[in-house]
Amino acid sequence: MKKFRIGLIGYGFMGRAHSNAYRKVGNFFDLEHECILQAACARDAAKARAFATRWGYQSVETDWRKLIARDDIDVVDICVPNNLHAEIAIAAAKAGKMILCEKPLAMNGSEGKKMVAAVEKAKVPNMVWYNYRRIPAVTLAKQLIDEGRLGKIFHYRAKFLQDWTISADLPQGGTGLWRLDVKAAGSGVTGDLLAHCIDTALWLNGGIETVNAMTETFIKQRKHTLTGKVEKVGIDDACAFLARFNNGSLATFESTRYARGHKALYTFEINGEHASIFWDLHDLHRLQYFDHRDEGLVRGWRSIHVSDGDQPYMKHWWVPGLQIGYEHSFIHQVADFLKGIETGKPAGPTFRDALETQHVCDAVLTSAKTGAWQKVKTSAK
Ligand code: SOE
C-alpha cells in the first residue's frame, strides 16, 4: 500500500477527531493508501508527547516549520486556531505537502484567497474539514436534491445553537477559549458555527447572492487568559441573517452561544415545490422527508432511518438498521480525500470551495456593521 504519512499540528478536540479518523479509516474502507501517524506537533513538548503516545504518533515536533520541512511527511493537518491557518498552509503548500485544514479556512476572505493561490500554484491536494457534509443523512439530502425530487427550491432555513459562553466569568483567549478572542478566531459564531451551516447550504442549494445580517456581543468585556486583564470582547456572540440564493430561494440563518439548553443544535430545513427535507444534528442518523407526490391516503413526513447499505456510506459499516454517529463524518472525509487522490477526482470542500463560505461570512459581518444588504463575492472558477 502507498503510505499517507500524516503530520498533525494541534492537539485539541479536532486533533482527536482527526486522529481517530486516520486510525479507523483503513478498517472500514478499501483504499490504496495506508494512514501512518508520523508526527504530532504542538508548542508544549509535554502535551505533544502525551498526545502522540495516546493516539499512536511515531514522533513529536514542537515547531510546525520543522514538521513541514521533514521529508517523511506527506500531508499536513492544521488543527490550530484560525489566525495560524494561513501562514502554516501557505508554507506547507510551498513545501509540496498535501493539506487538510480545520474550518473555517481563514480569518477572512482575503487571507483565504492567498491560501487558495498557494495550494493551486503548488498543485497540492487540499481540503477543509467541513465534516457535516459527510453525515450519511446529510449526504442523502444532497442526493435527493440532485435527483430533482424537491423540484424548485423556495426556502432554506438553518440554525446552529449552543449555550457554553453565557457565563460572564468565562475568560477569553488561550487554550480551549481562543474562540472568544477575536485576534485568534477572526469572528465568533459566524466563522465557527454559521460557517458549517453556510458550507452545507452552498453544497446543497448553490451560491448565495446577497445577505442582510445582525450580530450581537452580549458580554462586552472578559478577562483575557493570556494577559490577565479585562479586555473588550471582539467576537459576535450571536448572528442572524437573511439571504437570497442564486436559484431564487430565500433563506434564514441563525446562530448563538446563548441558547440555554442547546449544546450543538444544528438543523436545516429545505422546502421545494414537490418535497421538503429536515435534518437535526441531535438525531443525525435520520432524514425527515415529505413528498407531496405520495398517495394522499398515506402522505406525511417520513422519518428515514439512514442506516441501510443502499444509503450513503452505510455499506461500509454494520448491518442494516444499526446507526453510526458524529465521529464517522471525519472517517468519511479521510476516505473521500484518499479516494480523490487515488482517482484524480478531488473531493470537496477544497480550499477554493471553502473560500466561498468565507466570502459569505465576510458579507454577513459587513452587513451587520452597515445594516445594509451586502453582495457576496465569489471566487468560483
Ligand atoms: C464549537 O463549540 C464547536 O466545537 C465547533 O468549533 C465545531 O466546528 C462544531 O462542529 C461543534 O462546535
Residues whose N, C-alpha, C, O or C-beta is under 5 A from the ligand:
A	BS01	SOE	D192
